[in-house]
């Protein structure tokens, strides 16, 4: 096995072990958690001997349990630099989610529906909850709509799901997407592939026009385009000012995380902020143009 494959396999094993440890601790705290992607996608879409790389652990919990789940992770020695950042422990990142990108329904509704579409599987010597067939099928599409232009492996996951998952499961996933008001992202993902477009036509979906965020994510828009949409969507001058301030001057924990400066003092942190501003400036115009195009497309102007 090539050295790169060995390193990838070692990373996935470390993530699997972390997932088992964290899931066990959450269960002991009576917190339900669903393991997303990672091992569940690998076992579902890849044959024995095929390697699907993943380097972090994603867990879905209910909105009511999100804070308590963070407390459990902290008790296990995980740390994070800010509320929007992943938890890190023993070199492995853990992301806690209370919904999925692409779902417009209320987070409590999302949890109820997705939890109803979960099942128990054996994982590193213990049972963990993962999404069932329709749930994983929905998620593979939403994940592709979110990251297709930025992470090539999500397209590989989507291709495999299109060709390997049976039609009744895709239909069940489509109905789930409709209940979660996620049909726009679901359809946008399938439209990324010719076979996916054909599949979409057979699912009898009621598809809402995609919003700007869905279009930007699915089309791999330049950096900052999503930021312009968040700025537009913010309600009121105060909210818009906060969005702009966070974009220009993120919390110190975010800067430390992005630039790998865990122990940086004020001077190095200040230099990192300047580097970020230098990164932002040349990306403003491309991001603005992409955002304007997406706005026009979402409004029905395809010129």
C-alpha positions in Angstrom: 0.0 0.0 0.0 1.5 3.4 -1.0 2.6 5.7 1.9 -0.2 8.2 1.2 -2.9 5.4 1.4 -1.3 4.2 4.7 -1.5 7.7 6.1 -5.1 8.1 5.0 -6.1 4.7 6.5 -4.4 5.7 9.8 -6.3 8.9 9.8 -9.7 7.3 9.2 -9.0 4.7 12.0 -8.2 7.5 14.4 -11.5 9.3 13.4 -13.4 6.0 13.8 -11.9 5.5 17.3 -12.8 9.1 18.3 -16.3 8.7 17.0 -16.8 5.6 19.1 -15.4 7.2 22.2 -17.5 10.4 21.8 -20.6 8.5 21.0 -20.2 6.3 24.0 -19.8 9.4 26.3 -22.8 11.1 24.8 -24.9 8.0 25.3 -23.8 7.8 28.9 -25.0 11.4 29.2 -28.4 10.4 27.7 -27.8 12.5 24.6 -28.9 10.9 21.3 -26.4 11.4 18.5 -26.3 10.4 14.8 -22.9 9.7 13.2 -22.8 11.5 9.8 -20.8 10.7 6.7 -17.4 9.2 7.5 -17.6 5.4 8.2 -21.3 5.3 7.4 -20.7 6.6 3.9 -17.7 4.4 3.4 -19.6 1.2 4.4 -22.5 2.2 2.3 -21.0 3.3 -1.0 -17.5 1.7 -1.1 -16.5 -1.9 -1.5 -14.2 -3.8 0.7 -10.6 -2.7 -0.1 -11.7 0.7 -1.4 -10.7 3.7 0.7 -12.9 6.7 1.3 -10.8 9.4 3.0 -12.2 11.4 5.9 -10.4 13.4 8.5 -13.0 14.5 11.0 -16.0 13.3 12.9 -19.5 14.8 12.3 -22.3 14.2 14.8 -25.9 15.3 14.6 -27.7 16.1 17.9 -30.9 17.8 18.7 -30.9 21.6 19.1 -31.9 21.1 22.8 -28.9 18.9 23.4 -26.3 20.9 21.5 -24.9 22.8 24.5 -24.8 19.7 26.7 -23.0 17.7 24.0 -20.4 20.4 23.9 -20.0 20.1 27.7 -19.5 16.3 27.2 -16.8 16.9 24.6 -15.1 19.4 26.9 -15.1 16.8 29.7 -13.3 14.4 27.3 -10.5 17.0 26.8 -11.7 18.5 23.5 -11.2 22.2 23.0 -12.3 24.8 20.5 -11.4 28.4 19.7 -15.0 29.7 19.3 -18.6 28.8 19.0 -18.5 28.2 15.2 -15.3 26.1 15.3 -14.9 22.3 15.5 -13.9 20.7 18.7 -10.3 19.3 18.6 -8.9 16.5 20.8 -5.9 14.2 20.2 -5.4 15.6 16.7 -9.0 14.8 15.6 -11.7 17.3 14.9 -15.3 16.7 16.0 -18.1 18.9 14.5 -21.5 19.0 16.3 -24.5 19.8 14.1 -28.1 20.4 14.9 -29.3 20.4 11.3 -27.8 19.9 7.8 -26.9 22.6 5.3 -29.6 22.8 2.6 -32.5 22.1 5.1 -34.8 25.1 5.5 -37.1 23.5 8.0 -36.9 24.4 11.7 -34.0 22.7 13.4 -36.3 20.8 15.8 -38.3 19.5 12.8 -35.1 18.5 11.1 -33.9 16.6 14.1 -37.3 14.8 14.5 -37.4 13.7 10.9 -33.7 12.7 10.7 -33.8 10.9 14.0 -36.8 8.9 12.7 -34.6 8.0 9.7 -31.7 6.6 11.8 -30.7 3.1 12.6 -28.2 1.3 14.9 -25.0 -0.3 13.4 -21.9 -1.9 14.9 -19.0 0.5 15.0 -15.6 -0.3 16.6 -17.1 -2.8 19.0 -20.2 -0.8 19.9 -23.5 0.3 18.5 -23.9 3.8 17.0 -26.8 5.5 15.3 -26.4 6.4 11.6 -28.9 7.6 9.1 -30.9 4.9 7.3 -31.0 4.5 3.5 -33.3 7.4 2.7 -31.5 9.6 5.3 -28.1 8.9 3.9 -29.3 9.3 0.4 -30.7 12.8 1.3 -27.5 13.7 3.0 -25.2 12.6 0.2 -27.2 15.0 -2.1 -27.2 17.9 0.4 -23.5 17.4 1.0 -22.8 17.5 -2.7 -24.9 20.7 -3.1 -22.9 22.2 -0.3 -19.3 21.3 -1.3 -19.4 20.0 -4.9 -17.2 22.7 -6.3 -14.7 22.6 -3.5 -14.3 19.0 -2.4 -14.0 16.5 -5.4 -14.7 13.4 -3.2 -18.3 14.6 -2.5 -19.0 14.2 -6.3 -17.6 10.7 -6.1 -20.0 10.0 -3.2 -22.9 11.4 -5.2 -22.0 9.4 -8.4 -21.9 6.2 -6.4 -25.2 6.9 -4.7 -26.9 7.7 -8.1 -25.7 4.3 -9.5 -25.9 2.1 -6.4 -29.0 3.2 -4.5 -32.3 1.8 -5.7 -35.1 3.9 -7.0 -37.5 3.4 -4.1 -34.8 4.7 -1.7 -34.3 7.7 -3.9 -38.0 8.3 -3.9 -38.1 8.1 -0.1 -35.2 10.5 0.1 -37.1 12.9 -2.2 -40.2 12.8 0.1 -37.9 13.4 3.1 -36.4 16.4 1.3 -39.8 17.8 0.7 -40.8 17.4 4.4 -37.6 19.2 5.4 -37.9 22.0 2.8 -34.7 20.8 1.3 -35.9 20.0 -2.2 -34.0 22.9 -3.8 -30.6 21.7 -2.5 -31.5 18.1 -3.2 -32.4 18.9 -6.8 -29.4 21.2 -7.3 -27.1 18.3 -6.3 -28.7 15.8 -8.8 -28.5 18.4 -11.5 -24.7 18.3 -11.1 -24.6 14.9 -13.0 -26.3 13.9 -16.2 -27.5 10.7 -14.7 -28.7 12.7 -11.7 -30.8 14.9 -13.9 -32.5 11.9 -15.4 -33.0 10.5 -11.9 -34.5 13.7 -10.7 -37.1 13.7 -13.5 -38.3 10.3 -12.3 -38.9 11.3 -8.7 -42.0 13.5 -9.1 -40.6 16.2 -6.8 -42.2 19.5 -6.1 -39.0 21.5 -6.4 -38.9 25.1 -5.2 -36.6 27.5 -7.1 -33.2 27.4 -5.6 -32.2 30.3 -3.4 -29.0 32.2 -3.8 -27.1 30.3 -1.2 -27.9 27.0 -2.9 -26.9 28.3 -6.3 -23.6 29.7 -4.9 -22.6 26.5 -3.2 -23.6 24.2 -6.0 -21.7 26.3 -8.6 -18.5 26.6 -6.5 -18.8 30.4 -6.3 -15.7 32.4 -5.5 -14.8 33.2 -1.9 -16.9 36.0 -0.4 -19.9 35.4 -2.6 -21.7 33.7 0.2 -20.6 36.5 2.5 -22.4 39.1 0.3 -25.6 36.9 0.5 -25.4 36.7 4.3 -24.9 40.5 4.4 -28.0 41.0 2.2 -30.1 38.5 4.3 -29.3 40.1 7.6 -32.3 42.0 9.0 -31.6 45.6 9.8 -28.6 47.8 9.9 -27.3 46.5 13.2 -27.3 42.9 12.0 -25.7 43.8 8.7 -22.9 45.7 10.6 -22.3 42.6 12.7 -22.1 40.4 9.7 -19.6 42.7 8.0 -17.5 43.1 11.2 -17.3 39.3 11.6 -16.2 38.9 8.0 -13.5 41.6 8.3 -12.4 40.8 11.8 -13.3 37.3 12.8 -13.0 36.2 16.5 -9.4 35.5 17.5 -10.1 31.8 17.8 -11.1 31.6 14.2 -7.8 33.4 13.1 -5.8 31.0 15.3 -7.6 28.0 13.8 -7.2 29.1 10.2 -3.6 30.1 10.4 -2.5 27.4 12.9 -1.6 29.8 15.6 -2.8 28.1 18.7 -0.3 29.7 21.1 0.2 33.0 19.2 0.6 36.2 21.1 -0.9 39.6 20.2 1.8 40.5 17.7 1.5 37.3 15.6 -2.2 37.5 15.9 -2.2 41.0 14.5 0.0 40.0 11.6 -2.5 37.2 10.9 -5.4 39.7 10.8 -3.4 41.8 8.3 -2.7 38.6 6.2 -6.5 37.9 6.2 -7.3 41.4 5.0 -4.7 41.0 2.2 -6.4 37.8 1.2 -9.8 39.4 1.2 -9.1 42.5 -1.0 -8.5 40.8 -4.4 -11.5 38.5 -3.9 -14.1 41.2 -3.3 -14.9 41.9 -7.0 -15.0 38.2 -8.2 -17.2 37.4 -5.2 -19.5 40.3 -5.8 -19.9 39.4 -9.5 -20.7 35.8 -8.6 -23.3 36.9 -6.1 -25.0 39.2 -8.6 -25.2 36.4 -11.2 -26.7 34.1 -8.6 -29.2 36.7 -7.5 -30.3 37.2 -11.1 -30.6 33.5 -11.7 -32.6 32.9 -8.6 -35.0 35.7 -9.7 -35.4 33.9 -13.1 -33.1 36.1 -15.2 -30.8 33.6 -17.0 -29.3 36.1 -19.3 
